[in-house]
Amino acid sequence: KEIAQIAACIGREFSYTLLARVSALSDVALIDALDQLSAADLIQRDGMETERTYLFKHALVRDAAYDSLLKNVRRTYHTRILEATEAEIDTTPEFRAAHAEAAGLTDRAVDLWEAAGSAAMVRPAYQEAETHLRRAILLNAPKVVSDDFKATQKAIALNMKLFVALAPETGLWSDAVLNTLEEAMALAAKVGETPLLADIIYGLSMSNYFRGNLSISLARADELIAMSEASSDIAQQLVARRLAGMARLKMGQFVEAQTFLDEAEVLAERADDGNLASRFGHDPIIGILIYQAFNLIFQAKTKSAWQYRIRADKRSELITHTNTSCGTHSLFAVCSQAVNDHESERRHMSILKDLVDTHAVTASQMWAEASAALLQLDDGDPDGLAAFYDADARMIDANVKLLVPGNRVVAARRAMKIGMFDDAQKLIQSAGQMMHETGEKSWLPDIYRLRAVLARRDGNVDIAEKNLKKAIETAQASSGVLWELRASIDLAQLYTETDRKDQVISTIRPVFDKIGEGDCRREMAIAKDLMFSFIAAK
């Protein structure tokens, strides 16, 4: 009976080796006891003598043996099991955590559930990590309620690990992530000081960024910069500047964004990048490279942007961090959309889809679905629009509002290509509304360009001209030279088609002179043709 009870404490499945360590019987007596249980048809065995493993034939048998133990005896057995497995590297932390918890060793159980969560993230198994970390938080909670300082500090650390686990599972934008970060912030306020405060502020800035709360995200980023000035933590300093650059980029402040991104890149060269991905949930150095590329594209520095994309790709392959890889290919698909590089867009989306399918990174699933629908539209398939609307609605429901305006602008342009002008008009209007709500203005000049296309289709040349001039004005105000170049080309083409060729040179020349050699090749070829055709006509 005692052997059945000890075995029941180990679990429905148990090994001879562990049972021998916990029980006080000799090998001969133990094997005899197991043979009796086997003969009674209570357990079944597998393997050779001292390597064999056993299984209770029915869960109810195991439960009955377990429930027959007095609580204090049960705790003693669980303590012995924990002690017997502490030095075993093959024993999982969650196995030990469960026995520490059953033994009433709460502090040890909290540590082990935390370790189990960390181990699950490495695999990666994010849902499992969430389960383990939430268990640790629950066990630690009574001490937090009683204002135990050490337990409160532990609770902050556990919530920040939970944030890292939740990010690829539910998305940085999810309510679960935001609630976890706000809980960590409330706990930080309770203890007065914590070394994790900067990481909490970082998380709040990132979450609000993707939720489309750009003003809040920027305020948190600037707060983090001020805090990092007094810190020797290089990683903290670089993520603070990267966040400030990201938010300003999306607000259409490309020159200001460039300053912060350049500072972040310099700091990245000094950072100890050994644990950056595990600390922040993704590799922030790759993030810097990606947003450098993004910002340079909008400034029409496409050649330099391409070099940053190559560097980010190489680093992503080197560190093999799943969530980072998903983010890399998602953002590079958007970069490809901005430069009209459809082949590159397809390549990045193919890799992203494989990553999502292989590792169940659900946070990237919506991104992949929206981009797949945009590619379907690009192929001339009208059904892609219905797929896009479905993905767009899911993104809104999930609070991924930051990405919505740009996606709708791309969808509108591709819908126009296949003659779906009514849908394009609705998409343009809804993109503008979402820009107003979020403060996202990086794609704003392109909205005016699209409105000009619709106006030309309706025969309203004056309205088309006004929209193109507005696109140029908006692009110039933000130093969005790519948008300025494209809108200037559109306006020059309009002048050419309406017998105002004398205005072509004055329209294109100012922005033409801003473009570096080898940048924006497709657009520059069109601009040169327009100018040369005017000169030839004269």
Protein Blocks (a to p, Z undefined) as FASTA:
>chain_A
ZZmmmmmmnombdcfklmmmmmmcdfklmmmmmmmmmmnomaccedjfklcccddfbfkl
mmmmmmmpcfklmmmmmmmmmmmmmmmmkbcfklmmmmmmmnopaklmmmmmmmmmmmmm
mmpcfklmmmmmmmmmmmmmmmmmnopaklmmmmmmmmmmmmmmmmmmnopkbmklmmmm
mmmmmmmmmnopafklmmmmmmmmmmmmmnopamlmmmmmmmmmmmmmmpcblklmmmmm
mmmmmmmmmnopaklmmmmmmmmmmmmmmpccklmmmmnopafklmmmmmmmmmmmmnop
aklmmmmmmmmmmmmmmnopaklmmmmmmmmmmmmmmnopaklmmmmmmmmmmmmmmnop
aklmmmmmmmmmmmmmmnopaklmmmmmmmmmmmmmnopamlmmmmmmmmmmmmmmnopa
mlmmmmmmmmmmmmmmnopaklmmmmmmmmmmmmmmnopaklmmmmmmmmmmmmmmnopa
klmmmmmmmmmmmmmmnopaklmmmmmmmmmmmpcghiakllmmmmmmmmmmmmmmZZ
